[in-house]
């Protein structure tokens, strides 16, 4: 029987409400099923991908099959870079990237995952970019990050057996592997993806195929776990009690948390059946102060869910009474109660970013999408409005404030690494971009837009979206250009005359514009990805062909969620210096100030003031 190729569904893959996907990726000479079976069987479901499916029933478990043989006479093999592009197309065809995902990769499969994630980031294809943004973790099993000495030996005898291109690429210290490893471990986004690493300590047919040095990806804080296995058995745990299976299972549970998965310790036992104490619903929640010991007992000092947090001023901690009463009734000690509450329901950090006087209310629980209904909201304020009031405008203090708030928030987030982060608000354009840029290494951020009819905030929609008719065009490209301008027109057209007031001429003029600019044009994540993909492609193209001494000046008219997302696409290392300008209708010039988004230096060096004639730019 031939080995299956493509993305093979193992368990839960047809569940439209699954919370995430786990994808197994085999290595050289492997296949989608036999690689992971304790006895190498390809027609038996008693293997660990199926075990994970049974224990984590709210996830989709997949296995990727592809042709990769060590010798040409055994089958076809693509070069790694081509296989990575092919794999992205395969994953996209199964809507992988619509949910958080984790990769489990053996040997060459780990290199394929790294190359694939690099392509997904670099190519600018929105659907592929979503795959890398949704990746919550990678498990590397004996992956030769710097090559394998075994490949050197196979290549030596390949005069007779005709070693394949994959063996050539696996050669120890191969230049392509060195380059891939250097890029991955120093990449602004990829290096931040959580990983587990395991290495073999037993020889295979007299060879240690991947030694501990090559199995180490060189990422700070990552320690390879030595295993009493050879190169083949390391990916074939014999039971659910094996070290590898237990650690990987817990890794998946932490990185893909389910709001419905309750620890077994929290189950109430009754005769003949088991019932689970459910999270308190919105209708029956009774909120009590953290200082009210009469209700919360041993858990009274736990900073629980639904906290309203105003970073930089007051922090009010509140508890859900029903959850605490239940845990108190179990006579649990304080440490255990705190741990159980943290696992009972996940946290949703709702960041409201505003630099105007408050124009809208916070996100309301009843307006949350279904997948966030069981999360406890922690409202977090990024409020810069005191710096833009009346005749006061102080973008410098706002930049400093953003940096302070992000640092405080990260400290809080470290206690809830499985939390979901949401972003919404009404804020000056440069601050949207700067905040997105500053948090570009964060995991995926849930985005909200304001319904102007109800004044409620709603998450952007998934799935197919109305066509934007996005057009990217170069209006002018003078050979003696001294600057580059990118005009991004989503809600309104951006006037070239206003741009001429603040940018030295001649300049290269690039326009990213939807067919008919209008308010409320952005309603779906796919539209965000489309515009961001086009923007990133423009920046990458400028990097490839334009002198780095030229400054890129960005003028933007669009929603806050898109401005924030565009900021996340600006690279700290490869792109030109970018300045984003703020528009104010009653100043002359209308673009009176801006922020150097990706420049190195103090906040004082980042603020750009143009020929300001009217001082009140509070709007």
Protein Blocks (a to p, Z undefined) as FASTA:
>chain_A
ZZdedjddfbhplmmkbcbdcdddddehiafklmmpmnlpakbcbbfklmmmmmmmmbcc
ddddddddfbfkloccddfklmmmmmmmmmmmnopajaccddddehjlmmmmmmmmmmmm
mnopaklmmmmmmpgbdcdehiafkopfklmmmmmmmmmnopafklmmmpghiaklmmmm
mmmmmpfklmmpccdddddfbdeehiafbafklmpgoighiacddddbdfklmmmcfbfk
bmklmmmmmmmmmmmccfklccfklpccdehiacddddddfklpccddfklmklnmmmlm
pccehiacdehiaccddddfklmmmmmmnopafklmmmmmmmmpccdddddddfbdcfbd
cddfklpcfklmmpccddddddfklmmghjbccfklmmmmmmmmmmmmmmmmmmmmmbcc
ddeddddfklmmmmmmmmmmpccdddddddfklopacdddehjdddekiacddfbacfkb
cbdcddddfkbccdfklmmmmpccdddddddddfbacehkambfklmmmmmmmmmmmmmm
mmmmpcfkbccdddddddfklmmmmmmmpcfklmccdddddddfkbccfblbccdfkbgc
dfklmpccdddfbfblkZZ
